[in-house]
Amino acid sequence: MWLLDNGEFVEDLHRALRSAERRVLVQVMTFDGDASGLAAADLMVDAAQRGVDVRLLVDLFALRYVSDRKATDPEVQAEAAETEAMFERLRAAGVVVTFTQPWGPVLLFGLSRNHKKLYVVDDHAYVGGINISDHNFAWRDFMIRIADPATVDTLAEDFACTERGERQSLQGHIITNAEIEPAFEDVVNGATRSLVLASPYSLDIGIVKLLERAQAPDRTVVTSRENNFRLLRAAEPYIWGRLVRSGVELRTYPYFFHARFLLADDDRLLVGSSNFSRHSFRCNQEVCLLITDTDFIADFKDRMLADTEPLERALPVRRSPTEATWGWMVARFYFHVIVGAAQVVAPFAPTLARR
């Protein structure tokens, strides 16, 4: 296995696409028609024209949101049109393009996405959190390159399963869908010395409770200074306050990051597409990798934690009773009402879109 940061991943992926001989399987949530997306699409077209079996799975989120903005936003309408044209160009070149997770009537399945990020090129694969777009390639993130034949074949079969419209939950060192939550809890509960949880999005109260009960004395959460979901920004002081009071150290990166990982006792590392939240566990399709190679983990820790810094905004501050109550209410409304409702309808969400 190899740890690749954003720049390394892009270079490695482009190199692999140029030399692909047998298969290219790409599964992402977003694939924007910007400079980065068009460059990757051109390489996929070239591979297909060489006779390589090229297949793309992309969530319908990619057509509704471009550069993390609604496709109807005047500032991204041109890019949205280019994105649509890019997918048609890929199909015309022989790439098998399949869209996943319809939104459903009145956006009923809007919170049930296929959130996997998985790439297979010939005899190696990549698992992690990077979609294909300018902003994804610029964020602090990583992918794991895998060359073990059995693991690559398992990932390729998971891709095929998704392409057929089937859901499966794998357990072991490749973990998907419904098996991720128990694996996550096992890693947290099994740690006796240290825990590091990194996620760019606000933790829900279910994860907070799990961390509060964890027996590891050294617990760290790496989180974003400002969540990009506006509703949850109001809950963050409440969430952060609970974590700090329970002895959790809060850290962040100097700039926006998209990396997710759970590191326990320096000998277990869970990485992948999951945001490590109840929403992610129970509503999305995700893929993760459980790593126990201590040499790899040591290198991962050195590279991924070296540039973190204290999250000073999370230090206990005096807040008005109104602010405290509002944060408490938002946290519970999100976890119990929004995620609860999404969890109820998620099993009924179609896996493939007719497009």
GIVENPE-V907210 format. One line per field, one symbol per residue. ss: DSSP state (H for helix, E for strand, C for the rest). burial: + if it has 16 or more other ideal C-beta (glycine too) atoms within 10 Angstrom, else -. A space follows every 10 residues. Layout:
ss: ???
burial: ???
//
This chain:
ss: CEEEEHHHHH HHHHHHHHHC CCEEEEEECC ECCCHHHHHH HHHHHHHHHC CCEEEEEEEC HHHHEECCEE CCCHHHHHHH HHHHHHHHHH HHCCCEEEEE CCCCHHHCCC CCCECCCEEE ECCEEEEECC CECHHHHHCE CEEEEECCHH HHHHHHHHHH HHHCCCCCCC CCCEEECCHH HHHHHHHHHH CCCEEEEECC CCCCHHHHHH HHHCCCCEEE EECCCCCCCH HHHHHHHHHH HHHHHCCCEE EEECCCECCC EEEECCCEEE EECCCCCHHH HHHCECEEEE ECCHHHHHHH HHHHHCCEEE CHHHCCCCCC HHHHHHHHHH HHHHHHHHHH HHHHHHCCCC CECCC
burial: +-++-+--++ -++--++--+ --++++++++ ++++-+++-+ +++++-++-- -+-+++++++ +++-+++--- +----+--++ -++--++-++ --+-+-++++ +++-----++ ++++++++++ +--+++++++ +++--++-++ ++++++---- ++-+++-++- -++------+ ---+++++++ +-++--++-- +---++++++ ++++++++-+ +--+-+--++ ++++--+--- -+-+++++++ ++++---+++ +++--+++++ +++++--+++ ++++++++++ ++++++++++ +-----+--+ ---++--+-- +--+------ -----+++-+ +--++---+- -++--+--+- +++--
//
